[in-house]
């Protein structure tokens, strides 16, 4: 006679297998755990924005602006 524990274990394995198949759990896990097209595009965009920010900062530091004597704001570029 088969023990109750063995029967429960087999039923649970069968139910888990059916659940994975019905809800495509393997595909969902693959999508969540592995990089996909959207992840790659976001990584590229973040890298581009980072480099553009550095370039803008460098360009602004290299420019020579005149300051308003009253408000001390940059008003025009010196030549």
KAUR-V815213 format. One record per residue. N is the residue number from 1. RES is the residue in one letter. SS is DSSP state (hx for helix, st for strand, lp for the rest). OMEGA is omega in degrees with one decimal (none if undefined). D_LAST is the distance of its C-alpha to the last C-alpha in Angstrom with 2 decimals. Layout:
n & res & ss & omega & d_last
N & RES & SS & OMEGA & D_LAST
N & RES & SS & OMEGA & D_LAST
This chain:
n & res & ss & omega & d_last
1 & X & lp & -178.7 & 97.70
2 & X & lp & -179.0 & 93.90
3 & X & lp & -179.4 & 92.47
4 & X & hx & -179.4 & 90.50
5 & X & hx & -179.7 & 87.42
6 & X & hx & 179.3 & 87.35
7 & X & hx & 179.6 & 87.69
8 & X & hx & -179.9 & 84.89
9 & X & hx & -179.8 & 82.64
10 & X & hx & 178.4 & 83.34
11 & X & hx & 179.4 & 82.81
12 & X & hx & 177.9 & 79.46
13 & X & hx & 178.8 & 78.34
14 & X & hx & 179.3 & 79.38
15 & X & hx & 179.2 & 77.65
16 & X & hx & 179.0 & 74.43
17 & X & hx & 179.4 & 74.57
18 & X & hx & 179.3 & 75.14
19 & X & hx & 179.7 & 72.31
20 & X & hx & -178.6 & 69.83
21 & X & hx & -175.9 & 70.98
22 & X & hx & -176.5 & 71.01
23 & X & lp & 178.5 & 67.57
24 & X & lp & -175.4 & 66.00
25 & X & hx & 179.5 & 65.08
26 & X & hx & 178.7 & 64.28
27 & X & hx & 179.0 & 61.67
28 & X & hx & 178.9 & 60.17
29 & X & hx & 178.5 & 60.02
30 & X & hx & 180.0 & 58.42
31 & X & hx & -177.4 & 55.73
32 & X & hx & -171.9 & 55.04
33 & X & hx & -175.5 & 55.16
34 & X & lp & 177.6 & 53.40
35 & X & lp & 176.8 & 49.84
36 & X & lp & -176.2 & 49.76
37 & X & hx & -179.1 & 47.33
38 & X & hx & 178.1 & 45.69
39 & X & hx & -179.2 & 45.21
40 & X & hx & 179.6 & 43.55
41 & X & hx & 179.0 & 41.18
42 & X & hx & 177.6 & 40.22
43 & X & hx & 178.9 & 39.61
44 & X & hx & 178.8 & 37.30
45 & X & hx & 179.4 & 35.40
46 & X & hx & 178.9 & 35.05
47 & X & hx & 178.5 & 33.71
48 & X & hx & -179.9 & 31.19
49 & X & hx & 178.7 & 29.98
50 & X & hx & -179.0 & 29.76
51 & X & hx & 177.8 & 27.59
52 & X & hx & 177.3 & 25.32
53 & X & hx & 178.1 & 24.95
54 & X & hx & -179.7 & 24.03
55 & X & hx & 178.6 & 21.43
56 & X & hx & 179.4 & 19.85
57 & X & hx & 179.9 & 19.90
58 & X & hx & -179.6 & 18.33
59 & X & hx & 178.9 & 15.48
60 & X & hx & 179.4 & 14.84
61 & X & hx & -177.4 & 15.09
62 & X & hx & -177.9 & 12.52
63 & X & lp & -179.3 & 9.69
64 & X & lp & -178.1 & 7.94
65 & X & st & 171.3 & 8.90
66 & X & st & 179.6 & 9.66
67 & X & st & 173.8 & 13.45
68 & X & lp & -177.4 & 15.90
69 & X & lp & -179.8 & 18.11
70 & X & lp & -172.6 & 21.22
71 & X & lp & 178.8 & 21.18
72 & X & lp & 176.6 & 18.64
73 & X & lp & 177.1 & 17.35
74 & X & st & -175.6 & 13.90
75 & X & st & 177.5 & 12.86
76 & X & st & -179.7 & 9.43
77 & X & st & 175.5 & 6.45
78 & X & lp & 177.1 & 3.78
79 & X & lp & none & 0.00
